[in-house]
């Protein structure tokens, strides 16, 4: 004796919908999430033009944010070339200037010198001297930052000392290529200090 | 005559929102054999009671031999009286109550162990896809179980399909 039962079919469309959603999410992550390397290249192209304008009267924290973002976006650790260093220095100079202006603190001499060094990195194709310019620039910048910190932000002495130490760690005897991490540390510490100042 | 269409009887393929339940075999296209293990045809459709959510008849398309044997049978009985349903050309389907078959899942055979070849040959047939009514069911019943139709003719669908001819005595529930 046999028995055969029947049952209602289960609706399939919810599964199709779910499948499409998953597919859409995958497509989104594959194609629409920007590659961080692309971001750095874009910034390199666009920031050289406007980074030399010292009279920049941007909104609060724009230059600081620009510098911090630039430094943080370089996940490949200082991109392998002097372009990154130049751009980072210029952004740091701009951010320092704006912070100083807000506090009516004069650091112009140091910033001018740092800018000269930054430009030389770009102009001088010989890589072996880059370390000298970088060192000089970071020294000027860390001095400016520390002076400003001592005058206006007494609570940030530890942070400014870190920036100074990072600058001191950069060696003129070694190629920049060999101390990418050290230079990156300087930029990271400077970004940290500037964020706290603003 | 009372009954019109038996509204609770449907071909499974007409019910787009129903299917054979999981764990139960879909026996369409299986071979159908008689009490002597002789092939009489194949399962072409499943007739279901929607309320009870189960198959109540197998819709069997019989082989040419069975049709031929049926012609001979009717020729011999022509003088006995009126048969309400005479098989015409193109009428090659008949129904078998589900409780009268055993299913051999390994060989995909539906074995009608209580129905012999002659009975199959004599059973009134219909053409594929015909909507079936209670009158036809009763005629078929009288073929398989002579003398039983008096008791069933007044039952409604719910009680009708509770008869043992539609029940399984296997372990399934």
Interface residues (C-beta under 8 A of the other chain):
Chain A: X1 X2 X3 X4 X5 X6 X7 X8 X9
Chain B: X12 X15 X16 X17 X18 X19 X20 X21 X22 X24 X25 X26 X27 X46 X48 X53 X54 X55 X98 X99 X100 X101 X102 X103 X110 X167 X168 X169 X170 X172
